[in-house]
Amino acid sequence: MLAWLLSGLLLALAGSFAIHLASPHQRWRASALAARPARQAGAALLVAALIALGQTLHSVVAIFVLLTWLMLAFVLLPYLGALIARKESR
């Protein structure tokens, strides 16, 4: 049960990271990833995360957990990228 939950959360984090790296304003890399393949890979990872979460949680709860986790990831990733870029510029 815990393995499905953790794998779902990690897959969702990887999916949100892939989608974020496709953004032209990301600060994790010098240039953004190719938009279409990165977004498709991110979407596939998010679907896999929903399936993994659905193995251990009810469907409505799995969707709620996934969306809440994505909100957290999409808010934190730009700030962490800016923090890393700031440390590297020093």
DSSP file (Angstrom, degrees, kcal/mol; ACC not computed):
  #  RESIDUE AA STRUCTURE BP1 BP2  ACC     N-H-->O    O-->H-N    N-H-->O    O-->H-N    TCO  KAPPA ALPHA  PHI   PSI    X-CA   Y-CA   Z-CA
    1    1 A M     >        0   0    0      0, 0.0     4,-1.7     0, 0.0     5,-0.1   0.000 360.0 360.0 360.0 -47.0    0.0    0.0    0.0
    2    2 A L  H  >  +     0   0    0      1,-0.2     4,-2.7     2,-0.2     5,-0.2   0.848 360.0  57.9 -68.1 -33.1    2.7    2.4    0.9
    3    3 A A  H  > S+     0   0    0      1,-0.2     4,-2.5     2,-0.2    -1,-0.2   0.903 106.5  48.0 -64.3 -40.8    4.8    1.5   -2.1
    4    4 A W  H  > S+     0   0    0      2,-0.2     4,-2.3     1,-0.2    -1,-0.2   0.902 112.9  49.1 -64.9 -40.6    1.9    2.5   -4.5
    5    5 A L  H  X S+     0   0    0     -4,-1.7     4,-2.2     2,-0.2    -2,-0.2   0.939 114.0  44.1 -65.2 -47.4    1.4    5.8   -2.7
    6    6 A L  H  X S+     0   0    0     -4,-2.7     4,-2.6     1,-0.2     5,-0.2   0.901 114.0  49.9 -66.0 -40.4    5.1    6.7   -2.8
    7    7 A S  H  X S+     0   0    0     -4,-2.5     4,-2.6    -5,-0.2    -1,-0.2   0.894 110.4  51.2 -66.5 -36.7    5.5    5.6   -6.4
    8    8 A G  H  X S+     0   0    0     -4,-2.3     4,-2.1    -5,-0.2    -2,-0.2   0.918 111.8  46.4 -63.8 -42.7    2.5    7.7   -7.3
    9    9 A L  H  X S+     0   0    0     -4,-2.2     4,-2.2     2,-0.2    -2,-0.2   0.897 114.0  48.1 -67.2 -39.6    3.8   10.8   -5.6
   10   10 A L  H  X S+     0   0    0     -4,-2.6     4,-2.5     2,-0.2    -2,-0.2   0.897 111.2  50.3 -68.4 -38.9    7.3   10.3   -7.1
   11   11 A L  H  X S+     0   0    0     -4,-2.6     4,-2.4     2,-0.2    -2,-0.2   0.903 111.1  49.4 -63.4 -39.9    5.8    9.8  -10.6
   12   12 A A  H  X S+     0   0    0     -4,-2.1     4,-2.5     2,-0.2    -2,-0.2   0.893 110.7  50.0 -66.2 -39.1    3.7   13.0  -10.1
   13   13 A L  H  X S+     0   0    0     -4,-2.2     4,-2.1     2,-0.2    -2,-0.2   0.912 111.6  48.2 -65.1 -41.9    6.8   14.9   -9.0
   14   14 A A  H  X S+     0   0    0     -4,-2.5     4,-2.3     2,-0.2    -2,-0.2   0.894 112.0  50.4 -64.3 -39.5    8.7   13.7  -12.1
   15   15 A G  H  X S+     0   0    0     -4,-2.4     4,-2.2     2,-0.2    -2,-0.2   0.913 111.6  46.3 -65.1 -43.2    5.8   14.6  -14.3
   16   16 A S  H  X S+     0   0    0     -4,-2.5     4,-2.4     1,-0.2    -1,-0.2   0.866 111.6  52.7 -68.5 -33.8    5.5   18.1  -12.9
   17   17 A F  H  X S+     0   0    0     -4,-2.1     4,-2.4     2,-0.2    -2,-0.2   0.905 109.2  49.3 -66.1 -41.2    9.3   18.5  -13.2
   18   18 A A  H  X S+     0   0    0     -4,-2.3     4,-0.8     2,-0.2    -2,-0.2   0.913 112.9  46.8 -63.7 -42.7    9.2   17.5  -16.9
   19   19 A I  H >< S+     0   0    0     -4,-2.2     3,-0.6     1,-0.2     4,-0.3   0.899 112.5  50.2 -65.7 -39.8    6.4   19.9  -17.6
   20   20 A H  H >< S+     0   0    0     -4,-2.4     3,-1.6     1,-0.2    -2,-0.2   0.890 105.3  56.2 -66.6 -38.5    8.2   22.7  -15.7
   21   21 A L  H 3< S+     0   0    0     -4,-2.4    12,-2.3     1,-0.3    -1,-0.2   0.694  99.6  61.6 -68.4 -16.4   11.5   22.1  -17.6
   22   22 A A  T << S+     0   0    0     -4,-0.8    -1,-0.3    -3,-0.6    -2,-0.2   0.596  83.2 101.5 -81.1 -11.1    9.6   22.6  -20.9
   23   23 A S  S X  S-     0   0    0     -3,-1.6     3,-1.3    -4,-0.3    10,-0.1  -0.529  73.4-139.0 -75.1 137.7    8.8   26.2  -19.8
   24   24 A P  T 3  S+     0   0    0      0, 0.0    -1,-0.1     0, 0.0     8,-0.1   0.685 101.8  56.0 -69.6 -15.0   11.0   28.9  -21.3
   25   25 A H  T 3  S+     0   0    0     -5,-0.1     2,-0.1     6,-0.1    -4,-0.1   0.287  78.1 121.5-100.3  10.9   11.1   30.7  -18.0
   26   26 A Q    <   -     0   0    0     -3,-1.3    -5,-0.1    -6,-0.2     6,-0.0  -0.392  46.9-160.2 -72.0 153.5   12.5   27.8  -16.0
   27   27 A R  S    S+     0   0    0      1,-0.1    -1,-0.1    -2,-0.1    -6,-0.1   0.199  70.0  89.1-119.5  13.4   15.9   28.3  -14.2
   28   28 A W  S    S+     0   0    0     56,-0.0     2,-0.3    57,-0.0    -1,-0.1   0.823  96.0  26.5 -80.3 -31.3   17.0   24.7  -13.7
   29   29 A R  S    S-     0   0    0      1,-0.1     3,-0.1    -8,-0.1     4,-0.0  -0.816  82.6-112.5-126.8 165.2   18.8   24.5  -17.0
   30   30 A A  S    S+     0   0    0     -2,-0.3     2,-0.3     1,-0.2    -1,-0.1   0.872 104.6  16.5 -66.5 -36.2   20.5   26.9  -19.4
   31   31 A S  S    S-     0   0    0     -3,-0.0    -1,-0.2    -6,-0.0    -6,-0.1  -0.963  89.7-102.5-135.8 155.4   17.8   26.3  -22.0
   32   32 A A        -     0   0    0     -2,-0.3   -10,-0.2    -8,-0.1     3,-0.1  -0.320  39.3-105.2 -72.5 155.8   14.3   24.7  -21.8
   33   33 A L        -     0   0    0    -12,-2.3     2,-0.2     1,-0.2    -1,-0.1  -0.311  54.9 -73.5 -69.9 163.3   13.6   21.2  -23.0
   34   34 A A     >  -     0   0    0      1,-0.1     4,-1.9     2,-0.0     5,-0.3  -0.459  51.1-137.3 -59.9 127.5   11.8   20.7  -26.2
   35   35 A A  H  > S+     0   0    0     -2,-0.2     4,-2.5     1,-0.2     5,-0.3   0.917  90.3  45.6 -63.1 -52.6    8.3   21.6  -25.3
   36   36 A R  H  > S+     0   0    0      1,-0.2     4,-2.3     2,-0.2     5,-0.2   0.936 116.2  42.4 -64.9 -49.3    6.1   19.0  -27.0
   37   37 A P  H  > S+     0   0    0      0, 0.0     4,-2.4     0, 0.0    -1,-0.2   0.900 116.5  49.0 -64.9 -37.3    8.1   15.8  -26.0
   38   38 A A  H  X S+     0   0    0     -4,-1.9     4,-2.4     2,-0.2    -2,-0.2   0.906 113.1  46.4 -68.4 -40.1    8.7   17.1  -22.4
   39   39 A R  H  X S+     0   0    0     -4,-2.5     4,-2.4    -5,-0.3    -1,-0.2   0.876 112.8  50.0 -69.9 -36.2    5.0   17.9  -21.9
   40   40 A Q  H  X S+     0   0    0     -4,-2.3     4,-2.3    -5,-0.3    -2,-0.2   0.912 112.3  47.2 -67.1 -41.3    3.9   14.6  -23.4
   41   41 A A  H  X S+     0   0    0     -4,-2.4     4,-2.3     2,-0.2    -2,-0.2   0.908 112.4  50.4 -64.7 -41.3    6.3   12.7  -21.1
   42   42 A G  H  X S+     0   0    0     -4,-2.4     4,-2.1     2,-0.2    -2,-0.2   0.906 110.5  48.9 -62.3 -42.2    5.1   14.8  -18.2
   43   43 A A  H  X S+     0   0    0     -4,-2.4     4,-2.1     2,-0.2    -1,-0.2   0.896 110.7  50.7 -65.3 -39.6    1.5   14.0  -19.0
   44   44 A A  H  X S+     0   0    0     -4,-2.3     4,-2.3     1,-0.2    -2,-0.2   0.896 110.2  49.9 -64.7 -39.4    2.2   10.3  -19.3
   45   45 A L  H  X S+     0   0    0     -4,-2.3     4,-2.1     2,-0.2    -1,-0.2   0.874 109.5  51.5 -66.3 -36.3    4.0   10.4  -15.9
   46   46 A L  H  X S+     0   0    0     -4,-2.1     4,-2.1     2,-0.2    -2,-0.2   0.874 109.5  49.4 -68.5 -36.8    0.9   12.1  -14.4
   47   47 A V  H  X S+     0   0    0     -4,-2.1     4,-2.2     2,-0.2    -2,-0.2   0.919 111.6  49.2 -66.0 -42.7   -1.4    9.5  -15.8
   48   48 A A  H  X S+     0   0    0     -4,-2.3     4,-2.5     1,-0.2    -2,-0.2   0.876 109.7  52.6 -63.3 -36.3    0.9    6.8  -14.4
   49   49 A A  H  X S+     0   0    0     -4,-2.1     4,-2.7     2,-0.2     5,-0.2   0.906 108.3  50.0 -65.5 -41.1    0.9    8.6  -11.1
   50   50 A L  H  X S+     0   0    0     -4,-2.1     4,-2.0     2,-0.2    -2,-0.2   0.891 111.2  49.2 -64.7 -38.8   -2.9    8.7  -11.0
   51   51 A I  H  X S+     0   0    0     -4,-2.2     4,-0.8     2,-0.2    -2,-0.2   0.923 112.4  47.8 -65.1 -43.6   -3.0    5.0  -11.8
   52   52 A A  H >X S+     0   0    0     -4,-2.5     3,-0.7     1,-0.2     4,-0.6   0.910 113.5  46.9 -64.8 -42.1   -0.6    4.2   -9.0
   53   53 A L  H >X S+     0   0    0     -4,-2.7     4,-2.1     1,-0.2     3,-0.9   0.852 106.8  59.1 -67.4 -33.1   -2.5    6.4   -6.5
   54   54 A G  H 3< S+     0   0    0     -4,-2.0    -1,-0.2     1,-0.2    -2,-0.2   0.692  94.0  66.7 -68.7 -18.3   -5.7    4.7   -7.6
   55   55 A Q  H << S+     0   0    0     -4,-0.8    -1,-0.2    -3,-0.7    -2,-0.2   0.798 117.4  21.6 -70.7 -28.2   -4.3    1.3   -6.6
   56   56 A T  H << S+     0   0    0     -3,-0.9     2,-0.3    -4,-0.6    -2,-0.2   0.607 122.6  50.3-115.8 -16.9   -4.2    2.3   -2.9
   57   57 A L  S  < S-     0   0    0     -4,-2.1     2,-0.0    -5,-0.1    -1,-0.0  -0.817  89.5 -93.7-120.7 160.3   -6.8    5.1   -2.6
   58   58 A H     >  -     0   0    0     -2,-0.3     4,-3.0     1,-0.1     5,-0.2  -0.358  45.8-108.1 -65.1 156.0  -10.4    5.6   -3.7
   59   59 A S  H  > S+     0   0    0      1,-0.2     4,-2.2     2,-0.2     5,-0.2   0.888 117.7  46.5 -60.9 -42.8  -10.6    7.4   -7.1
   60   60 A V  H  > S+     0   0    0      1,-0.2     4,-2.2     2,-0.2    -1,-0.2   0.909 115.1  47.3 -66.4 -40.8  -11.8   10.7   -5.8
   61   61 A V  H  > S+     0   0    0      2,-0.2     4,-2.8     1,-0.2    -2,-0.2   0.891 110.2  53.1 -67.0 -39.3   -9.2   10.7   -3.0
   62   62 A A  H  X S+     0   0    0     -4,-3.0     4,-2.5     2,-0.2    -2,-0.2   0.908 110.4  47.2 -62.6 -42.1   -6.5    9.8   -5.6
   63   63 A I  H  X S+     0   0    0     -4,-2.2     4,-2.7    -5,-0.2     5,-0.2   0.919 113.0  49.0 -64.9 -43.1   -7.5   12.7   -7.8
   64   64 A F  H  X S+     0   0    0     -4,-2.2     4,-2.5     2,-0.2     5,-0.2   0.924 112.6  47.2 -62.6 -45.2   -7.5   15.1   -4.8
   65   65 A V  H  X S+     0   0    0     -4,-2.8     4,-2.6     2,-0.2    -2,-0.2   0.919 113.3  49.1 -63.0 -43.7   -4.1   13.9   -3.6
   66   66 A L  H  X S+     0   0    0     -4,-2.5     4,-2.4    -5,-0.2    -2,-0.2   0.936 113.1  45.7 -62.5 -46.8   -2.6   14.2   -7.1
   67   67 A L  H  X S+     0   0    0     -4,-2.7     4,-2.2     2,-0.2    -1,-0.2   0.891 114.0  48.7 -66.0 -38.7   -4.0   17.7   -7.7
   68   68 A T  H  X S+     0   0    0     -4,-2.5     4,-2.0    -5,-0.2    -1,-0.2   0.918 112.3  48.7 -65.5 -42.5   -2.9   18.9   -4.3
   69   69 A W  H  X S+     0   0    0     -4,-2.6     4,-2.5    -5,-0.2    -2,-0.2   0.883 111.1  50.9 -64.0 -39.2    0.6   17.4   -4.8
   70   70 A L  H  X S+     0   0    0     -4,-2.4     4,-3.1     2,-0.2     5,-0.2   0.884 107.0  53.3 -67.3 -38.8    0.8   19.1   -8.3
   71   71 A M  H  X S+     0   0    0     -4,-2.2     4,-1.2     1,-0.2    -1,-0.2   0.930 111.4  46.4 -60.5 -43.6   -0.2   22.5   -6.8
   72   72 A L  H  X S+     0   0    0     -4,-2.0     4,-2.4     2,-0.2     3,-0.2   0.930 115.0  46.4 -63.2 -45.6    2.6   22.1   -4.3
   73   73 A A  H  X S+     0   0    0     -4,-2.5     4,-2.7     1,-0.2    -2,-0.2   0.922 111.2  50.3 -65.1 -44.8    5.1   21.0   -6.9
   74   74 A F  H  < S+     0   0    0     -4,-3.1    -1,-0.2     1,-0.2    -2,-0.2   0.721 114.7  45.3 -70.5 -19.3    4.2   23.7   -9.5
   75   75 A V  H  X S+     0   0    0     -4,-1.2     4,-0.8    -3,-0.2    -1,-0.2   0.865 117.9  41.6 -84.8 -41.2    4.6   26.4   -6.8
   76   76 A L  H  X S+     0   0    0     -4,-2.4     4,-2.8    -5,-0.2     5,-0.3   0.848 100.9  68.3 -78.2 -34.2    7.8   25.2   -5.3
   77   77 A L  H  X S+     0   0    0     -4,-2.7     4,-2.2     1,-0.2    -1,-0.2   0.891 100.8  46.6 -58.2 -44.5    9.8   24.3   -8.5
   78   78 A P  H  > S+     0   0    0      0, 0.0     4,-2.2     0, 0.0    -1,-0.2   0.905 114.4  48.4 -64.4 -38.0   10.2   27.9   -9.8
   79   79 A Y  H  X S+     0   0    0     -4,-0.8     4,-2.2     2,-0.2    -2,-0.2   0.907 111.9  48.2 -67.8 -40.7   11.3   29.1   -6.3
   80   80 A L  H  X S+     0   0    0     -4,-2.8     4,-2.4     2,-0.2    -1,-0.2   0.890 111.2  51.5 -66.1 -37.9   13.8   26.2   -6.0
   81   81 A G  H  X S+     0   0    0     -4,-2.2     4,-2.4    -5,-0.3    -2,-0.2   0.903 110.7  47.7 -63.8 -41.1   15.1   26.9   -9.4
   82   82 A A  H  X S+     0   0    0     -4,-2.2     4,-2.1     2,-0.2    -2,-0.2   0.878 111.2  51.7 -67.2 -37.2   15.6   30.6   -8.6
   83   83 A L  H  X S+     0   0    0     -4,-2.2     4,-2.0     2,-0.2    -2,-0.2   0.912 111.7  46.0 -65.2 -42.5   17.3   29.7   -5.3
   84   84 A I  H  X S+     0   0    0     -4,-2.4     4,-2.2     2,-0.2    -2,-0.2   0.911 112.4  50.4 -66.4 -42.1   19.7   27.4   -7.1
   85   85 A A  H  X S+     0   0    0     -4,-2.4     4,-1.5     1,-0.2    -2,-0.2   0.869 110.0  51.4 -63.8 -36.0   20.4   30.0   -9.8
   86   86 A R  H  X S+     0   0    0     -4,-2.1     4,-0.7     2,-0.2    -1,-0.2   0.900 110.0  48.4 -68.2 -40.8   21.1   32.6   -7.2
   87   87 A K  H >< S+     0   0    0     -4,-2.0     3,-0.5     1,-0.2    -2,-0.2   0.873 111.5  50.6 -66.6 -36.6   23.6   30.3   -5.4
   88   88 A E  H 3< S+     0   0    0     -4,-2.2    -1,-0.2     1,-0.2    -2,-0.2   0.801 105.0  57.1 -71.2 -28.0   25.4   29.5   -8.6
   89   89 A S  H 3<        0   0    0     -4,-1.5    -1,-0.2     1,-0.2    -2,-0.2   0.668 360.0 360.0 -78.8 -14.9   25.7   33.2   -9.5
   90   90 A R    <<        0   0    0     -4,-0.7    -1,-0.2    -3,-0.5    -2,-0.1   0.491 360.0 360.0 -74.8 360.0   27.5   34.0   -6.3
